[in-house]
């Protein structure tokens, strides 16, 4: 059986997101949920970087740029969304961040009218 990658870290991150939802509820913009999660992460002494630049390159030429919502411990990418469904484009967006930064795992976190939903996205390449 294969071990789940970054199981403990993901449990802590998702717990922070639930804490934010329990305090704020639903109906805010993505950036406010992100700021609230950052505050909880900071208070729990979890290392993170916000709005991390992700260049898209071909050979050594930058042809585009992304900004990842959060990067936890330089190893877990976090992308926040607001809405009741996971969209294919959001999953593809996070996967492209993982590939561009050579990361193994990302969490797509939706703040929905029914609570927090999340998906673990693995970069298997």
N, CA, C and O atoms as CSV, one atom per row, in Angstrom:
chain,resi,resn,atom,element,x,y,z
A,1,UNK,N,N,0.832,-1.179,0.000
A,1,UNK,CA,C,0.000,0.000,0.000
A,1,UNK,C,C,0.883,1.250,0.000
A,1,UNK,O,O,1.898,1.288,0.694
A,2,UNK,N,N,0.512,2.249,-0.755
A,2,UNK,CA,C,1.274,3.473,-0.880
A,2,UNK,C,C,0.899,4.456,0.231
A,2,UNK,O,O,-0.277,4.643,0.542
A,3,UNK,N,N,1.910,5.073,0.816
A,3,UNK,CA,C,1.721,6.076,1.868
A,3,UNK,C,C,1.199,7.377,1.245
A,3,UNK,O,O,1.672,7.791,0.187
A,4,UNK,N,N,0.228,8.018,1.900
A,4,UNK,CA,C,-0.292,9.298,1.434
A,4,UNK,C,C,0.758,10.380,1.677
A,4,UNK,O,O,1.265,10.516,2.790
A,5,UNK,N,N,1.082,11.141,0.647
A,5,UNK,CA,C,2.114,12.165,0.736
A,5,UNK,C,C,1.623,13.364,1.555
A,5,UNK,O,O,0.512,13.853,1.355
A,6,UNK,N,N,2.469,13.824,2.475
A,6,UNK,CA,C,2.205,15.003,3.305
A,6,UNK,C,C,0.866,14.927,4.037
A,6,UNK,O,O,0.142,15.919,4.124
A,7,UNK,N,N,0.548,13.770,4.552
A,7,UNK,CA,C,-0.737,13.542,5.223
A,7,UNK,C,C,-0.931,14.485,6.419
A,7,UNK,O,O,-1.968,15.138,6.533
A,8,UNK,N,N,0.051,14.553,7.293
A,8,UNK,CA,C,-0.049,15.387,8.503
A,8,UNK,C,C,-0.186,16.866,8.148
A,8,UNK,O,O,-1.017,17.574,8.717
A,9,UNK,N,N,0.630,17.323,7.209
A,9,UNK,CA,C,0.605,18.725,6.806
A,9,UNK,C,C,-0.754,19.100,6.207
A,9,UNK,O,O,-1.306,20.159,6.507
A,10,UNK,N,N,-1.281,18.218,5.358
A,10,UNK,CA,C,-2.584,18.486,4.730
A,10,UNK,C,C,-3.693,18.538,5.772
A,10,UNK,O,O,-4.593,19.375,5.696
A,11,UNK,N,N,-3.621,17.647,6.733
A,11,UNK,CA,C,-4.614,17.640,7.815
A,11,UNK,C,C,-4.606,18.983,8.545
A,11,UNK,O,O,-5.668,19.529,8.846
A,12,UNK,N,N,-3.422,19.517,8.831
A,12,UNK,CA,C,-3.300,20.805,9.513
A,12,UNK,C,C,-3.823,21.950,8.652
A,12,UNK,O,O,-4.538,22.822,9.145
A,13,UNK,N,N,-3.471,21.951,7.371
A,13,UNK,CA,C,-3.894,23.012,6.456
A,13,UNK,C,C,-5.425,23.019,6.322
A,13,UNK,O,O,-6.062,24.068,6.414
A,14,UNK,N,N,-5.984,21.865,6.109
A,14,UNK,CA,C,-7.435,21.764,5.933
A,14,UNK,C,C,-8.147,22.159,7.228
A,14,UNK,O,O,-9.205,22.787,7.191
A,15,UNK,N,N,-7.571,21.795,8.362
A,15,UNK,CA,C,-8.122,22.221,9.644
A,15,UNK,C,C,-8.160,23.738,9.764
A,15,UNK,O,O,-9.126,24.297,10.284
A,16,UNK,N,N,-7.121,24.402,9.289
A,16,UNK,CA,C,-7.083,25.871,9.293
A,16,UNK,C,C,-8.208,26.444,8.430
A,16,UNK,O,O,-8.828,27.443,8.794
A,17,UNK,N,N,-8.464,25.814,7.298
A,17,UNK,CA,C,-9.521,26.279,6.401
A,17,UNK,C,C,-10.897,26.117,7.042
A,17,UNK,O,O,-11.754,26.991,6.908
A,18,UNK,N,N,-11.108,25.004,7.735
A,18,UNK,CA,C,-12.371,24.805,8.447
A,18,UNK,C,C,-12.528,25.831,9.566
A,18,UNK,O,O,-13.627,26.332,9.805
A,19,UNK,N,N,-11.441,26.137,10.241
A,19,UNK,CA,C,-11.488,27.153,11.297
A,19,UNK,C,C,-11.926,28.502,10.722
A,19,UNK,O,O,-12.739,29.205,11.322
A,20,UNK,N,N,-11.379,28.856,9.556
A,20,UNK,CA,C,-11.764,30.103,8.895
A,20,UNK,C,C,-13.243,30.080,8.531
A,20,UNK,O,O,-13.963,31.045,8.791
A,21,UNK,N,N,-13.696,28.988,7.934
A,21,UNK,CA,C,-15.107,28.906,7.535
A,21,UNK,C,C,-16.022,28.979,8.762
A,21,UNK,O,O,-17.060,29.640,8.723
A,22,UNK,N,N,-15.646,28.311,9.833
A,22,UNK,CA,C,-16.458,28.345,11.050
A,22,UNK,C,C,-16.572,29.755,11.616
A,22,UNK,O,O,-17.571,30.090,12.252
A,23,UNK,N,N,-15.552,30.586,11.389
A,23,UNK,CA,C,-15.575,31.964,11.870
A,23,UNK,C,C,-16.243,32.931,10.899
A,23,UNK,O,O,-16.962,33.833,11.328
A,24,UNK,N,N,-16.018,32.756,9.601
A,24,UNK,CA,C,-16.530,33.708,8.613
A,24,UNK,C,C,-17.836,33.274,7.962
A,24,UNK,O,O,-18.676,34.108,7.625
A,25,UNK,N,N,-18.003,31.971,7.786
A,25,UNK,CA,C,-19.154,31.498,7.027
A,25,UNK,C,C,-18.916,31.667,5.537
A,25,UNK,O,O,-17.776,31.799,5.091
A,26,UNK,N,N,-20.001,31.664,4.770
A,26,UNK,CA,C,-19.921,31.728,3.307
A,26,UNK,C,C,-20.286,33.120,2.808
A,26,UNK,O,O,-21.000,33.868,3.476
A,27,UNK,N,N,-19.787,33.453,1.629
A,27,UNK,CA,C,-20.229,34.666,0.954
A,27,UNK,C,C,-19.168,35.718,0.741
A,27,UNK,O,O,-19.481,36.830,0.314
A,28,UNK,N,N,-17.917,35.396,1.029
A,28,UNK,CA,C,-16.844,36.366,0.851
A,28,UNK,C,C,-16.016,36.041,-0.381
A,28,UNK,O,O,-16.100,34.942,-0.929
A,29,UNK,N,N,-15.226,36.995,-0.805
A,29,UNK,CA,C,-14.357,36.793,-1.961
A,29,UNK,C,C,-13.160,35.935,-1.570
A,29,UNK,O,O,-12.755,35.861,-0.409
A,30,UNK,N,N,-12.622,35.300,-2.587
A,30,UNK,CA,C,-11.479,34.393,-2.416
A,30,UNK,C,C,-10.335,35.041,-1.643
A,30,UNK,O,O,-9.755,34.416,-0.755
A,31,UNK,N,N,-10.011,36.281,-1.972
A,31,UNK,CA,C,-8.859,36.932,-1.343
A,31,UNK,C,C,-9.049,37.117,0.161
A,31,UNK,O,O,-8.066,37.136,0.902
A,32,UNK,N,N,-10.292,37.252,0.628
A,32,UNK,CA,C,-10.521,37.407,2.064
A,32,UNK,C,C,-10.392,36.069,2.792
A,32,UNK,O,O,-9.901,36.012,3.920
A,33,UNK,N,N,-10.831,35.007,2.144
A,33,UNK,CA,C,-10.596,33.688,2.730
A,33,UNK,C,C,-9.095,33.414,2.808
A,33,UNK,O,O,-8.604,32.883,3.805
A,34,UNK,N,N,-8.378,33.778,1.758
A,34,UNK,CA,C,-6.933,33.560,1.763
A,34,UNK,C,C,-6.278,34.329,2.910
A,34,UNK,O,O,-5.461,33.769,3.641
A,35,UNK,N,N,-6.626,35.594,3.072
A,35,UNK,CA,C,-6.039,36.388,4.158
A,35,UNK,C,C,-6.365,35.796,5.528
A,35,UNK,O,O,-5.523,35.792,6.426
A,36,UNK,N,N,-7.581,35.299,5.679
A,36,UNK,CA,C,-7.975,34.686,6.949
A,36,UNK,C,C,-7.187,33.399,7.197
A,36,UNK,O,O,-6.737,33.150,8.315
A,37,UNK,N,N,-7.022,32.584,6.158
A,37,UNK,CA,C,-6.243,31.354,6.305
A,37,UNK,C,C,-4.791,31.697,6.638
A,37,UNK,O,O,-4.177,31.034,7.473
A,38,UNK,N,N,-4.248,32.707,6.003
A,38,UNK,CA,C,-2.877,33.128,6.307
A,38,UNK,C,C,-2.744,33.496,7.786
A,38,UNK,O,O,-1.751,33.147,8.425
A,39,UNK,N,N,-3.724,34.188,8.321
A,39,UNK,CA,C,-3.697,34.580,9.737
A,39,UNK,C,C,-3.689,33.351,10.645
A,39,UNK,O,O,-2.942,33.300,11.622
A,40,UNK,N,N,-4.521,32.365,10.319
A,40,UNK,CA,C,-4.578,31.139,11.121
A,40,UNK,C,C,-3.259,30.364,10.995
A,40,UNK,O,O,-2.734,29.874,11.995
A,41,UNK,N,N,-2.727,30.251,9.785
A,41,UNK,CA,C,-1.445,29.567,9.586
A,41,UNK,C,C,-0.342,30.240,10.402
A,41,UNK,O,O,0.458,29.574,11.059
A,42,UNK,N,N,-0.315,31.564,10.348
A,42,UNK,CA,C,0.688,32.329,11.087
A,42,UNK,C,C,0.573,32.060,12.591
A,42,UNK,O,O,1.576,31.834,13.268
A,43,UNK,N,N,-0.652,32.088,13.100
A,43,UNK,CA,C,-0.877,31.865,14.535
A,43,UNK,C,C,-0.510,30.451,14.964
A,43,UNK,O,O,-0.203,30.221,16.133
A,44,UNK,N,N,-0.539,29.507,14.037
A,44,UNK,CA,C,-0.163,28.120,14.345
A,44,UNK,C,C,1.305,27.837,13.988
A,44,UNK,O,O,1.757,26.693,14.045
A,45,UNK,N,N,2.036,28.890,13.622
A,45,UNK,CA,C,3.463,28.784,13.273
A,45,UNK,C,C,3.712,27.805,12.133
A,45,UNK,O,O,4.689,27.056,12.151
A,46,UNK,N,N,2.819,27.815,11.132
A,46,UNK,CA,C,3.003,27.003,9.929
A,46,UNK,C,C,3.645,27.896,8.871
A,46,UNK,O,O,3.113,28.956,8.541
A,47,UNK,N,N,4.782,27.469,8.346
A,47,UNK,CA,C,5.517,28.269,7.367
A,47,UNK,C,C,4.782,28.307,6.033
A,47,UNK,O,O,4.353,27.274,5.518
A,48,UNK,N,N,4.640,29.518,5.475
A,48,UNK,CA,C,3.992,29.676,4.184
A,48,UNK,C,C,4.505,30.923,3.480
A,48,UNK,O,O,5.051,31.839,4.095
A,49,UNK,N,N,4.310,30.923,2.185
A,49,UNK,CA,C,4.561,32.101,1.353
A,49,UNK,C,C,3.269,32.402,0.610
A,49,UNK,O,O,2.541,31.488,0.225
A,50,UNK,N,N,2.989,33.674,0.412
A,50,UNK,CA,C,1.761,34.110,-0.230
A,50,UNK,C,C,2.050,34.696,-1.607
A,50,UNK,O,O,3.078,35.343,-1.810
A,51,UNK,N,N,1.136,34.465,-2.554
A,51,UNK,CA,C,1.243,34.999,-3.916
A,51,UNK,C,C,2.627,34.729,-4.505
A,51,UNK,O,O,3.357,35.652,-4.868
A,52,UNK,N,N,2.964,33.461,-4.588
A,52,UNK,CA,C,4.277,33.011,-5.053
A,52,UNK,C,C,4.329,33.061,-6.576
A,52,UNK,O,O,3.489,32.484,-7.266
A,53,UNK,N,N,5.327,33.759,-7.073
A,53,UNK,CA,C,5.534,33.894,-8.522
A,53,UNK,C,C,5.914,32.542,-9.116
A,53,UNK,O,O,6.807,31.856,-8.618
A,54,UNK,N,N,5.225,32.177,-10.181
A,54,UNK,CA,C,5.486,30.923,-10.882
A,54,UNK,C,C,5.682,31.249,-12.364
A,54,UNK,O,O,4.707,31.464,-13.084
A,55,UNK,N,N,6.931,31.288,-12.822
A,55,UNK,CA,C,7.149,31.574,-14.243
A,55,UNK,C,C,6.855,30.352,-15.108
A,55,UNK,O,O,7.157,29.220,-14.728
A,56,UNK,N,N,6.274,30.592,-16.251
A,56,UNK,CA,C,6.065,29.536,-17.238
A,56,UNK,C,C,7.144,29.725,-18.301
A,56,UNK,O,O,7.214,30.761,-18.962
A,57,UNK,N,N,7.990,28.693,-18.451
A,57,UNK,CA,C,9.154,28.813,-19.335
A,57,UNK,C,C,9.130,27.765,-20.431
A,57,UNK,O,O,8.600,26.666,-20.265
A,58,UNK,N,N,9.721,28.140,-21.556
A,58,UNK,CA,C,10.074,27.183,-22.589
A,58,UNK,C,C,11.566,27.408,-22.832
A,58,UNK,O,O,12.005,28.505,-23.175
A,59,UNK,N,N,12.316,26.347,-22.645
A,59,UNK,CA,C,13.777,26.438,-22.588
A,59,UNK,C,C,14.103,27.414,-21.464
A,59,UNK,O,O,13.713,27.149,-20.327
A,60,UNK,N,N,14.781,28.505,-21.705
A,60,UNK,CA,C,15.073,29.470,-20.644
A,60,UNK,C,C,14.295,30.770,-20.804
A,60,UNK,O,O,14.594,31.761,-20.137
A,61,UNK,N,N,13.308,30.771,-21.676
A,61,UNK,CA,C,12.538,31.988,-21.928
A,61,UNK,C,C,11.198,31.932,-21.191
A,61,UNK,O,O,10.432,30.977,-21.318
A,62,UNK,N,N,10.948,32.985,-20.422
A,62,UNK,CA,C,9.672,33.096,-19.708
A,62,UNK,C,C,8.604,33.542,-20.712
A,62,UNK,O,O,8.727,34.583,-21.357
A,63,UNK,N,N,7.549,32.717,-20.823
A,63,UNK,CA,C,6.469,33.043,-21.772
A,63,UNK,C,C,5.161,33.381,-21.058
A,63,UNK,O,O,4.169,33.735,-21.695
A,64,UNK,N,N,5.172,33.268,-19.734
A,64,UNK,CA,C,3.982,33.600,-18.957
A,64,UNK,C,C,4.310,33.576,-17.482
A,64,UNK,O,O,5.386,33.143,-17.069
A,65,UNK,N,N,3.367,34.048,-16.700
A,65,UNK,CA,C,3.590,34.028,-15.259
A,65,UNK,C,C,2.270,33.788,-14.542
A,65,UNK,O,O,1.204,34.232,-14.968
A,66,UNK,N,N,2.390,33.069,-13.440
A,66,UNK,CA,C,1.264,32.767,-12.567
A,66,UNK,C,C,1.617,33.256,-11.170
A,66,UNK,O,O,2.772,33.566,-10.879
A,67,UNK,N,N,0.614,33.321,-10.318
A,67,UNK,CA,C,0.835,33.592,-8.902
A,67,UNK,C,C,0.035,32.578,-8.108
A,67,UNK,O,O,-1.196,32.574,-8.132
A,68,UNK,N,N,0.747,31.734,-7.416
A,68,UNK,CA,C,0.170,30.692,-6.587
A,68,UNK,C,C,-0.345,31.331,-5.297
A,68,UNK,O,O,0.359,32.139,-4.692
A,69,UNK,N,N,-1.563,30.981,-4.864
A,69,UNK,CA,C,-2.134,31.602,-3.670
A,69,UNK,C,C,-1.231,31.417,-2.454
A,69,UNK,O,O,-0.835,32.395,-1.820
A,70,UNK,N,N,-0.908,30.181,-2.130
A,70,UNK,CA,C,-0.025,29.906,-1.000
A,70,UNK,C,C,0.898,28.745,-1.325
A,70,UNK,O,O,0.559,27.852,-2.101
A,71,UNK,N,N,2.063,28.779,-0.716
A,71,UNK,CA,C,3.007,27.668,-0.771
A,71,UNK,C,C,3.388,27.351,0.671
A,71,UNK,O,O,3.981,28.182,1.358
A,72,UNK,N,N,3.048,26.149,1.128
A,72,UNK,CA,C,3.288,25.736,2.502
A,72,UNK,C,C,4.608,24.963,2.574
A,72,UNK,O,O,4.808,23.990,1.847
A,73,UNK,N,N,5.493,25.402,3.450
A,73,UNK,CA,C,6.784,24.738,3.676
A,73,UNK,C,C,7.552,24.445,2.388
A,73,UNK,O,O,8.306,23.474,2.314
A,74,UNK,N,N,7.359,25.277,1.392
A,74,UNK,CA,C,8.030,25.127,0.099
A,74,UNK,C,C,7.727,23.797,-0.592
A,74,UNK,O,O,8.488,23.349,-1.450
A,75,UNK,N,N,6.581,23.152,-0.203
A,75,UNK,CA,C,6.302,21.851,-0.800
A,75,UNK,C,C,4.846,21.578,-1.138
A,75,UNK,O,O,4.576,20.671,-1.924
A,76,UNK,N,N,3.893,22.323,-0.579
A,76,UNK,CA,C,2.476,22.090,-0.867
A,76,UNK,C,C,1.863,23.373,-1.412
A,76,UNK,O,O,1.842,24.401,-0.736
A,77,UNK,N,N,1.366,23.298,-2.643
A,77,UNK,CA,C,0.723,24.443,-3.276
A,77,UNK,C,C,-0.751,24.481,-2.869
A,77,UNK,O,O,-1.419,23.448,-2.812
A,78,UNK,N,N,-1.246,25.690,-2.588
A,78,UNK,CA,C,-2.640,25.860,-2.204
A,78,UNK,C,C,-3.284,26.862,-3.167
A,78,UNK,O,O,-2.742,27.938,-3.421
A,79,UNK,N,N,-4.428,26.490,-3.686
A,79,UNK,CA,C,-5.210,27.385,-4.538
A,79,UNK,C,C,-6.615,27.460,-3.946
A,79,UNK,O,O,-7.275,26.437,-3.759
A,80,UNK,N,N,-7.063,28.672,-3.655
A,80,UNK,CA,C,-8.383,28.895,-3.062
A,80,UNK,C,C,-9.397,29.267,-4.133
A,80,UNK,O,O,-9.080,29.965,-5.096
A,81,UNK,N,N,-10.613,28.792,-3.950
A,81,UNK,CA,C,-11.730,29.135,-4.828
A,81,UNK,C,C,-12.974,29.328,-3.966
A,81,UNK,O,O,-13.036,28.859,-2.829
A,82,UNK,N,N,-13.951,30.017,-4.519
A,82,UNK,CA,C,-15.246,30.192,-3.872
A,82,UNK,C,C,-16.296,29.681,-4.846
A,82,UNK,O,O,-16.329,30.103,-6.002
A,83,UNK,N,N,-17.137,28.792,-4.397
A,83,UNK,CA,C,-18.190,28.236,-5.245
A,83,UNK,C,C,-18.528,26.833,-4.814
A,83,UNK,O,O,-17.789,26.211,-4.052
A,84,UNK,N,N,-19.637,26.339,-5.299
A,84,UNK,CA,C,-20.138,25.052,-4.833
A,84,UNK,C,C,-19.618,23.840,-5.595
A,84,UNK,O,O,-19.946,22.707,-5.241
A,85,UNK,N,N,-18.810,24.055,-6.640
A,85,UNK,CA,C,-18.336,22.927,-7.445
A,85,UNK,C,C,-16.866,23.104,-7.782
A,85,UNK,O,O,-16.372,24.223,-7.919
A,86,UNK,N,N,-16.181,21.982,-7.914
A,86,UNK,CA,C,-14.826,22.007,-8.447
A,86,UNK,C,C,-14.936,22.096,-9.963
A,86,UNK,O,O,-15.700,21.358,-10.584
A,87,UNK,N,N,-14.178,22.993,-10.542
A,87,UNK,CA,C,-14.189,23.149,-11.989
A,87,UNK,C,C,-12.924,22.536,-12.582
A,87,UNK,O,O,-11.843,22.618,-11.999
A,88,UNK,N,N,-13.080,21.928,-13.736
A,88,UNK,CA,C,-11.945,21.304,-14.414
A,88,UNK,C,C,-10.825,22.309,-14.638
A,88,UNK,O,O,-9.651,21.970,-14.487
A,89,UNK,N,N,-11.170,23.534,-14.993
A,89,UNK,CA,C,-10.150,24.560,-15.264
A,89,UNK,C,C,-9.332,24.890,-14.009
A,89,UNK,O,O,-8.146,25.207,-14.104
A,90,UNK,N,N,-9.970,24.813,-12.835
A,90,UNK,CA,C,-9.253,25.077,-11.583
A,90,UNK,C,C,-8.283,23.951,-11.254
A,90,UNK,O,O,-7.176,24.197,-10.775
A,91,UNK,N,N,-8.696,22.728,-11.510
A,91,UNK,CA,C,-7.816,21.569,-11.298
A,91,UNK,C,C,-6.626,21.657,-12.257
A,91,UNK,O,O,-5.484,21.425,-11.859
A,92,UNK,N,N,-6.895,21.990,-13.509
A,92,UNK,CA,C,-5.825,22.122,-14.503
A,92,UNK,C,C,-4.881,23.269,-14.143
A,92,UNK,O,O,-3.670,23.160,-14.333
A,93,UNK,N,N,-5.434,24.366,-13.623
A,93,UNK,CA,C,-4.619,25.508,-13.203
A,93,UNK,C,C,-3.642,25.084,-12.107
A,93,UNK,O,O,-2.448,25.368,-12.195
A,94,UNK,N,N,-4.137,24.417,-11.093
A,94,UNK,CA,C,-3.278,23.982,-9.993
A,94,UNK,C,C,-2.233,22.976,-10.481
A,94,UNK,O,O,-1.075,23.039,-10.068
A,95,UNK,N,N,-2.625,22.072,-11.335
A,95,UNK,CA,C,-1.675,21.096,-11.873
A,95,UNK,C,C,-0.559,21.791,-12.663
A,95,UNK,O,O,0.598,21.376,-12.595
A,96,UNK,N,N,-0.899,22.835,-13.402
A,96,UNK,CA,C,0.139,23.572,-14.144
A,96,UNK,C,C,1.096,24.270,-13.182
A,96,UNK,O,O,2.291,24.358,-13.466
A,97,UNK,N,N,0.596,24.769,-12.050
A,97,UNK,CA,C,1.472,25.364,-11.033
A,97,UNK,C,C,2.435,24.315,-10.473
A,97,UNK,O,O,3.627,24.571,-10.304
A,98,UNK,N,N,1.892,23.137,-10.193
A,98,UNK,CA,C,2.728,22.069,-9.648
A,98,UNK,C,C,3.850,21.709,-10.614
A,98,UNK,O,O,5.004,21.549,-10.215
A,99,UNK,N,N,3.496,21.587,-11.878
A,99,UNK,CA,C,4.504,21.245,-12.886
A,99,UNK,C,C,5.548,22.346,-13.014
A,99,UNK,O,O,6.745,22.064,-13.076
A,100,UNK,N,N,5.099,23.603,-13.054
A,100,UNK,CA,C,6.019,24.731,-13.230
A,100,UNK,C,C,6.975,24.891,-12.049
A,100,UNK,O,O,8.120,25.301,-12.237
A,101,UNK,N,N,6.521,24.575,-10.841
A,101,UNK,CA,C,7.349,24.705,-9.641
A,101,UNK,C,C,7.992,23.384,-9.219
A,101,UNK,O,O,8.692,23.334,-8.207
A,102,UNK,N,N,7.760,22.310,-9.986
A,102,UNK,CA,C,8.280,20.971,-9.667
A,102,UNK,C,C,7.861,20.533,-8.261
A,102,UNK,O,O,8.674,20.050,-7.473
A,103,UNK,N,N,6.579,20.712,-7.973
A,103,UNK,CA,C,6.012,20.290,-6.684
A,103,UNK,C,C,5.215,19.015,-6.882
A,103,UNK,O,O,4.701,18.759,-7.971
A,104,UNK,N,N,5.111,18.214,-5.830
A,104,UNK,CA,C,4.386,16.955,-5.921
A,104,UNK,C,C,2.905,17.078,-5.590
A,104,UNK,O,O,2.088,16.333,-6.130
A,105,UNK,N,N,2.545,18.025,-4.694
A,105,UNK,CA,C,1.179,18.044,-4.187
A,105,UNK,C,C,0.616,19.450,-4.109
A,105,UNK,O,O,1.304,20.401,-3.738
A,106,UNK,N,N,-0.655,19.554,-4.470
A,106,UNK,CA,C,-1.395,20.792,-4.302
A,106,UNK,C,C,-2.750,20.495,-3.695
A,106,UNK,O,O,-3.283,19.394,-3.835
A,107,UNK,N,N,-3.297,21.486,-3.023
A,107,UNK,CA,C,-4.653,21.389,-2.485
A,107,UNK,C,C,-5.510,22.468,-3.131
A,107,UNK,O,O,-5.188,23.655,-3.081
A,108,UNK,N,N,-6.592,22.036,-3.730
A,108,UNK,CA,C,-7.587,22.958,-4.268
A,108,UNK,C,C,-8.671,23.047,-3.201
A,108,UNK,O,O,-9.324,22.053,-2.884
A,109,UNK,N,N,-8.857,24.233,-2.654
A,109,UNK,CA,C,-9.776,24.409,-1.533
A,109,UNK,C,C,-10.901,25.336,-1.949
A,109,UNK,O,O,-10.671,26.484,-2.329
A,110,UNK,N,N,-12.131,24.820,-1.870
A,110,UNK,CA,C,-13.336,25.587,-2.195
A,110,UNK,C,C,-14.058,25.960,-0.914
A,110,UNK,O,O,-14.328,25.108,-0.067
A,111,UNK,N,N,-14.364,27.227,-0.782
A,111,UNK,CA,C,-15.261,27.682,0.271
A,111,UNK,C,C,-16.649,27.724,-0.353
A,111,UNK,O,O,-16.924,28.562,-1.211
A,112,UNK,N,N,-17.522,26.817,0.079
A,112,UNK,CA,C,-18.836,26.651,-0.540
A,112,UNK,C,C,-19.936,27.075,0.432
A,112,UNK,O,O,-19.676,27.353,1.602
A,113,UNK,N,N,-21.150,27.117,-0.066
A,113,UNK,CA,C,-22.283,27.463,0.797
A,113,UNK,C,C,-22.538,26.378,1.841
A,113,UNK,O,O,-23.237,26.615,2.826
A,114,UNK,N,N,-21.975,25.190,1.626
A,114,UNK,CA,C,-22.142,24.078,2.564
A,114,UNK,C,C,-20.898,23.784,3.393
A,114,UNK,O,O,-20.866,22.787,4.114
A,115,UNK,N,N,-19.888,24.619,3.308
A,115,UNK,CA,C,-18.663,24.394,4.072
A,115,UNK,C,C,-17.440,24.364,3.176
A,115,UNK,O,O,-17.457,24.872,2.056
A,116,UNK,N,N,-16.384,23.762,3.686
A,116,UNK,CA,C,-15.116,23.664,2.961
A,116,UNK,C,C,-15.060,22.325,2.236
A,116,UNK,O,O,-15.341,21.276,2.815
A,117,UNK,N,N,-14.694,22.379,0.962
A,117,UNK,CA,C,-14.426,21.174,0.192
A,117,UNK,C,C,-13.001,21.283,-0.327
A,117,UNK,O,O,-12.510,22.382,-0.582
A,118,UNK,N,N,-12.341,20.148,-0.483
A,118,UNK,CA,C,-10.969,20.186,-0.976
A,118,UNK,C,C,-10.675,18.972,-1.836
A,118,UNK,O,O,-11.318,17.928,-1.722
A,119,UNK,N,N,-9.694,19.138,-2.692
A,119,UNK,CA,C,-9.173,18.050,-3.521
A,119,UNK,C,C,-7.657,18.074,-3.417
A,119,UNK,O,O,-7.029,19.131,-3.472
A,120,UNK,N,N,-7.091,16.904,-3.269
A,120,UNK,CA,C,-5.644,16.740,-3.340
A,120,UNK,C,C,-5.294,16.519,-4.813
A,120,UNK,O,O,-5.856,15.634,-5.457
A,121,UNK,N,N,-4.389,17.302,-5.335
A,121,UNK,CA,C,-3.965,17.188,-6.726
A,121,UNK,C,C,-2.498,16.766,-6.729
A,121,UNK,O,O,-1.644,17.467,-6.186
A,122,UNK,N,N,-2.211,15.629,-7.337
A,122,UNK,CA,C,-0.850,15.112,-7.396
A,122,UNK,C,C,-0.222,15.380,-8.750
A,122,UNK,O,O,-0.864,15.232,-9.789
A,123,UNK,N,N,1.025,15.771,-8.723
A,123,UNK,CA,C,1.823,15.904,-9.938
A,123,UNK,C,C,2.610,14.607,-10.094
A,123,UNK,O,O,3.618,14.405,-9.418
A,124,UNK,N,N,2.159,13.741,-10.973
A,124,UNK,CA,C,2.797,12.424,-11.108
A,124,UNK,C,C,3.888,12.427,-12.182
A,124,UNK,O,O,4.494,11.389,-12.447
A,125,UNK,N,N,4.139,13.563,-12.792
A,125,UNK,CA,C,5.190,13.638,-13.824
A,125,UNK,C,C,6.536,13.909,-13.212
A,125,UNK,O,O,7.532,14.003,-13.929
